[in-house]
Amino acid sequence: MPPIHTPGTPVWSEVDPQALATMFRDLAEIDQLWQRLDVVVLTPSAKGSAASVETTDRIRAYAYDQATTALRAALDHLRAWRTLLTAGEMPAYAHLSLLRTAHEAALFAYWLVDPSIEADARMGRGVAAQAADYAERRKFEEAAGRTTADPPSKLAVDRLSDLMAAARGLNLVRQNRNGIDVLTVAVPPTVELFDRYEPVRPGPAKAQYLYRLYSGYAHAKQWATMLGAAKQAPFDPCGRTLALTQGIDLVAVAATQRVIVAVGRALDALERLRQGPGTPEPEAGVE
């Protein structure tokens, strides 16, 4: 039985050198991805491209604005993970909260700017994303006790009301069974985004397992935080024992690779929408 961990000292896992090299190789793409996003945000789209048309309309631009914000958050979290990893060690599970945010943000961005859908469908998704953003902001403002805003600023409840009014004029609103106006498009649950866009081996497994694992760590659920824990002496009369939890290299490597791919795929989608007519499509199998 391994000795009990020394009280008062943090538990850091020494990363297998091969796993560390693999993650650094993958994370080396962050700087290029960051530069590509800067180009998307700071330079004009090609004349005649979908983006050049849609971003001149405030409502249609929501999909682009929400997507670029999500991608910036994804890359910020990935940079934090890379900085943490430079120590050559990793925490027991805190890094998976960073990877969770980056991963879900990347999939959300791709859903918004999926180049395979029509412009009107993209507009509907952008409005749904903006409405969900205002709804969460409203909850925050109410919880913080904010009841007024100095013009021209507005409270989120008013911003959401204005957005719904605009959506009605664009036939993006319907009545639910209770007679309440709701948007025709809703932001999918994150588990659905994982199932839709993340590959998984044939069989009963669903890709959402990865998000649920992330969430187990992020919410400090015992079933997740104790995965791979090594039992330590002594046992008590009830059969309980201390357990030493350390980071799992395989999980960190696989999650890092998937997140980098997801961010790159979303950026590819944005870049394709910014390309002018006649631009060759990427080769088959290239994201």
Contacts in CASP RR format, 6 or more apart in sequence:
PFRMAT RR
TARGET T0000
AUTHOR 0000-0000-0000
METHOD contacts of the structure
MODEL  1
MPPIHTPGTPVWSEVDPQALATMFRDLAEIDQLWQRLDVVVLTPSAKGSA
ASVETTDRIRAYAYDQATTALRAALDHLRAWRTLLTAGEMPAYAHLSLLR
TAHEAALFAYWLVDPSIEADARMGRGVAAQAADYAERRKFEEAAGRTTAD
PPSKLAVDRLSDLMAAARGLNLVRQNRNGIDVLTVAVPPTVELFDRYEPV
RPGPAKAQYLYRLYSGYAHAKQWATMLGAAKQAPFDPCGRTLALTQGIDL
VAVAATQRVIVAVGRALDALERLRQGPGTPEPEAGVE
1 231 0 8 1.000
1 232 0 8 1.000
1 233 0 8 1.000
2 230 0 8 1.000
2 232 0 8 1.000
2 244 0 8 1.000
3 232 0 8 1.000
4 232 0 8 1.000
4 233 0 8 1.000
4 242 0 8 1.000
5 11 0 8 1.000
5 232 0 8 1.000
5 242 0 8 1.000
5 244 0 8 1.000
10 91 0 8 1.000
11 91 0 8 1.000
11 92 0 8 1.000
11 244 0 8 1.000
11 245 0 8 1.000
11 246 0 8 1.000
12 87 0 8 1.000
12 89 0 8 1.000
12 90 0 8 1.000
12 91 0 8 1.000
13 89 0 8 1.000
13 90 0 8 1.000
13 91 0 8 1.000
13 92 0 8 1.000
13 246 0 8 1.000
13 247 0 8 1.000
13 249 0 8 1.000
14 88 0 8 1.000
14 89 0 8 1.000
15 23 0 8 1.000
15 85 0 8 1.000
15 88 0 8 1.000
15 89 0 8 1.000
15 90 0 8 1.000
15 249 0 8 1.000
15 252 0 8 1.000
16 249 0 8 1.000
19 249 0 8 1.000
19 250 0 8 1.000
19 252 0 8 1.000
19 253 0 8 1.000
20 85 0 8 1.000
20 88 0 8 1.000
22 253 0 8 1.000
22 257 0 8 1.000
23 85 0 8 1.000
23 252 0 8 1.000
23 253 0 8 1.000
23 256 0 8 1.000
24 82 0 8 1.000
24 85 0 8 1.000
26 256 0 8 1.000
26 257 0 8 1.000
26 260 0 8 1.000
27 78 0 8 1.000
27 81 0 8 1.000
27 82 0 8 1.000
27 85 0 8 1.000
27 256 0 8 1.000
27 260 0 8 1.000
29 260 0 8 1.000
30 75 0 8 1.000
30 78 0 8 1.000
30 79 0 8 1.000
30 82 0 8 1.000
30 260 0 8 1.000
33 75 0 8 1.000
33 260 0 8 1.000
33 263 0 8 1.000
33 264 0 8 1.000
33 267 0 8 1.000
34 75 0 8 1.000
34 79 0 8 1.000
36 267 0 8 1.000
36 271 0 8 1.000
37 68 0 8 1.000
37 71 0 8 1.000
37 72 0 8 1.000
37 75 0 8 1.000
37 267 0 8 1.000
40 68 0 8 1.000
40 267 0 8 1.000
40 270 0 8 1.000
40 271 0 8 1.000
40 274 0 8 1.000
41 68 0 8 1.000
44 52 0 8 1.000
45 51 0 8 1.000
45 52 0 8 1.000
45 55 0 8 1.000
45 273 0 8 1.000
45 274 0 8 1.000
45 276 0 8 1.000
46 52 0 8 1.000
46 274 0 8 1.000
46 275 0 8 1.000
46 276 0 8 1.000
46 279 0 8 1.000
47 276 0 8 1.000
48 276 0 8 1.000
48 277 0 8 1.000
49 273 0 8 1.000
49 274 0 8 1.000
49 275 0 8 1.000
49 276 0 8 1.000
49 277 0 8 1.000
50 115 0 8 1.000
50 119 0 8 1.000
50 273 0 8 1.000
50 274 0 8 1.000
51 64 0 8 1.000
51 270 0 8 1.000
51 273 0 8 1.000
51 274 0 8 1.000
52 274 0 8 1.000
52 276 0 8 1.000
53 60 0 8 1.000
53 119 0 8 1.000
54 60 0 8 1.000
54 61 0 8 1.000
54 63 0 8 1.000
54 64 0 8 1.000
54 119 0 8 1.000
54 122 0 8 1.000
54 123 0 8 1.000
54 273 0 8 1.000
55 61 0 8 1.000
55 64 0 8 1.000
59 123 0 8 1.000
59 127 0 8 1.000
59 166 0 8 1.000
59 167 0 8 1.000
59 170 0 8 1.000
60 119 0 8 1.000
60 122 0 8 1.000
60 123 0 8 1.000
62 123 0 8 1.000
62 126 0 8 1.000
62 127 0 8 1.000
62 129 0 8 1.000
62 130 0 8 1.000
63 112 0 8 1.000
63 113 0 8 1.000
63 122 0 8 1.000
63 123 0 8 1.000
63 124 0 8 1.000
63 125 0 8 1.000
63 126 0 8 1.000
63 129 0 8 1.000
64 112 0 8 1.000
64 113 0 8 1.000
64 270 0 8 1.000
64 273 0 8 1.000
65 130 0 8 1.000
66 108 0 8 1.000
66 109 0 8 1.000
66 112 0 8 1.000
66 126 0 8 1.000
66 129 0 8 1.000
66 130 0 8 1.000
66 133 0 8 1.000
67 108 0 8 1.000
67 109 0 8 1.000
67 110 0 8 1.000
67 112 0 8 1.000
67 113 0 8 1.000
67 266 0 8 1.000
67 270 0 8 1.000
68 109 0 8 1.000
68 270 0 8 1.000
70 105 0 8 1.000
70 106 0 8 1.000
70 108 0 8 1.000
70 109 0 8 1.000
70 112 0 8 1.000
70 266 0 8 1.000
71 105 0 8 1.000
71 106 0 8 1.000
71 109 0 8 1.000
71 263 0 8 1.000
71 266 0 8 1.000
71 267 0 8 1.000
71 270 0 8 1.000
73 101 0 8 1.000
73 102 0 8 1.000
73 105 0 8 1.000
74 101 0 8 1.000
74 102 0 8 1.000
74 103 0 8 1.000
74 105 0 8 1.000
74 106 0 8 1.000
74 109 0 8 1.000
74 259 0 8 1.000
74 262 0 8 1.000
74 263 0 8 1.000
74 266 0 8 1.000
75 102 0 8 1.000
75 263 0 8 1.000
77 98 0 8 1.000
77 99 0 8 1.000
77 101 0 8 1.000
77 102 0 8 1.000
77 105 0 8 1.000
78 98 0 8 1.000
78 99 0 8 1.000
78 102 0 8 1.000
78 259 0 8 1.000
78 260 0 8 1.000
78 263 0 8 1.000
80 98 0 8 1.000
81 95 0 8 1.000
81 98 0 8 1.000
81 99 0 8 1.000
81 102 0 8 1.000
81 256 0 8 1.000
84 90 0 8 1.000
84 91 0 8 1.000
84 95 0 8 1.000
84 98 0 8 1.000
85 95 0 8 1.000
90 247 0 8 1.000
90 252 0 8 1.000
91 247 0 8 1.000
92 225 0 8 1.000
92 245 0 8 1.000
92 246 0 8 1.000
92 247 0 8 1.000
93 217 0 8 1.000
93 224 0 8 1.000
93 225 0 8 1.000
93 245 0 8 1.000
93 247 0 8 1.000
94 217 0 8 1.000
95 252 0 8 1.000
96 213 0 8 1.000
96 214 0 8 1.000
96 217 0 8 1.000
96 218 0 8 1.000
96 251 0 8 1.000
96 252 0 8 1.000
96 255 0 8 1.000
97 214 0 8 1.000
97 217 0 8 1.000
97 218 0 8 1.000
99 214 0 8 1.000
99 252 0 8 1.000
99 255 0 8 1.000
99 256 0 8 1.000
99 259 0 8 1.000
100 211 0 8 1.000
100 214 0 8 1.000
100 215 0 8 1.000
100 217 0 8 1.000
100 218 0 8 1.000
102 259 0 8 1.000
102 263 0 8 1.000
103 210 0 8 1.000
103 211 0 8 1.000
103 214 0 8 1.000
103 255 0 8 1.000
103 258 0 8 1.000
103 259 0 8 1.000
103 262 0 8 1.000
104 190 0 8 1.000
104 193 0 8 1.000
104 194 0 8 1.000
104 211 0 8 1.000
106 259 0 8 1.000
106 262 0 8 1.000
106 263 0 8 1.000
106 264 0 8 1.000
106 265 0 8 1.000
106 266 0 8 1.000
107 190 0 8 1.000
107 193 0 8 1.000
107 194 0 8 1.000
107 196 0 8 1.000
107 197 0 8 1.000
107 198 0 8 1.000
107 262 0 8 1.000
107 266 0 8 1.000
108 129 0 8 1.000
108 187 0 8 1.000
108 190 0 8 1.000
108 193 0 8 1.000
109 266 0 8 1.000
109 269 0 8 1.000
109 270 0 8 1.000
110 197 0 8 1.000
110 262 0 8 1.000
110 265 0 8 1.000
110 266 0 8 1.000
110 269 0 8 1.000
111 125 0 8 1.000
111 187 0 8 1.000
111 188 0 8 1.000
111 193 0 8 1.000
111 196 0 8 1.000
111 197 0 8 1.000
112 122 0 8 1.000
112 125 0 8 1.000
112 126 0 8 1.000
112 129 0 8 1.000
113 122 0 8 1.000
113 266 0 8 1.000
113 269 0 8 1.000
113 270 0 8 1.000
113 273 0 8 1.000
114 122 0 8 1.000
114 269 0 8 1.000
115 269 0 8 1.000
115 272 0 8 1.000
115 273 0 8 1.000
117 125 0 8 1.000
121 185 0 8 1.000
123 170 0 8 1.000
123 172 0 8 1.000
124 172 0 8 1.000
124 183 0 8 1.000
124 184 0 8 1.000
124 185 0 8 1.000
125 185 0 8 1.000
125 187 0 8 1.000
127 163 0 8 1.000
127 166 0 8 1.000
127 167 0 8 1.000
127 170 0 8 1.000
127 172 0 8 1.000
127 183 0 8 1.000
127 185 0 8 1.000
128 183 0 8 1.000
128 185 0 8 1.000
128 186 0 8 1.000
128 187 0 8 1.000
129 187 0 8 1.000
130 163 0 8 1.000
131 160 0 8 1.000
131 163 0 8 1.000
131 164 0 8 1.000
131 167 0 8 1.000
131 183 0 8 1.000
132 187 0 8 1.000
134 156 0 8 1.000
134 159 0 8 1.000
134 160 0 8 1.000
134 163 0 8 1.000
135 156 0 8 1.000
135 160 0 8 1.000
137 156 0 8 1.000
137 159 0 8 1.000
138 155 0 8 1.000
138 156 0 8 1.000
138 157 0 8 1.000
138 160 0 8 1.000
140 156 0 8 1.000
141 155 0 8 1.000
141 156 0 8 1.000
141 157 0 8 1.000
146 155 0 8 1.000
147 155 0 8 1.000
148 155 0 8 1.000
149 155 0 8 1.000
149 158 0 8 1.000
154 162 0 8 1.000
164 173 0 8 1.000
164 181 0 8 1.000
164 183 0 8 1.000
167 173 0 8 1.000
167 183 0 8 1.000
168 181 0 8 1.000
171 184 0 8 1.000
172 183 0 8 1.000
172 184 0 8 1.000
172 185 0 8 1.000
173 181 0 8 1.000
173 182 0 8 1.000
173 183 0 8 1.000
173 184 0 8 1.000
174 181 0 8 1.000
174 182 0 8 1.000
174 183 0 8 1.000
174 184 0 8 1.000
175 181 0 8 1.000
175 182 0 8 1.000
176 182 0 8 1.000
188 196 0 8 1.000
190 211 0 8 1.000
191 208 0 8 1.000
191 211 0 8 1.000
191 212 0 8 1.000
192 208 0 8 1.000
194 206 0 8 1.000
194 207 0 8 1.000
194 208 0 8 1.000
194 210 0 8 1.000
194 211 0 8 1.000
195 206 0 8 1.000
195 207 0 8 1.000
195 208 0 8 1.000
197 207 0 8 1.000
197 262 0 8 1.000
197 265 0 8 1.000
198 207 0 8 1.000
198 210 0 8 1.000
198 258 0 8 1.000
198 262 0 8 1.000
199 207 0 8 1.000
200 206 0 8 1.000
200 207 0 8 1.000
200 209 0 8 1.000
210 255 0 8 1.000
210 258 0 8 1.000
213 224 0 8 1.000
213 251 0 8 1.000
214 255 0 8 1.000
215 221 0 8 1.000
215 224 0 8 1.000
216 223 0 8 1.000
216 224 0 8 1.000
216 225 0 8 1.000
217 224 0 8 1.000
217 225 0 8 1.000
225 245 0 8 1.000
226 243 0 8 1.000
226 245 0 8 1.000
227 245 0 8 1.000
227 248 0 8 1.000
228 245 0 8 1.000
228 246 0 8 1.000
228 248 0 8 1.000
229 243 0 8 1.000
229 244 0 8 1.000
229 245 0 8 1.000
229 246 0 8 1.000
230 243 0 8 1.000
230 244 0 8 1.000
230 246 0 8 1.000
231 241 0 8 1.000
231 242 0 8 1.000
231 243 0 8 1.000
232 241 0 8 1.000
232 242 0 8 1.000
232 243 0 8 1.000
232 244 0 8 1.000
233 241 0 8 1.000
233 242 0 8 1.000
234 241 0 8 1.000
235 241 0 8 1.000
261 287 0 8 1.000
264 287 0 8 1.000
265 287 0 8 1.000
268 282 0 8 1.000
268 287 0 8 1.000
272 279 0 8 1.000
272 282 0 8 1.000
END
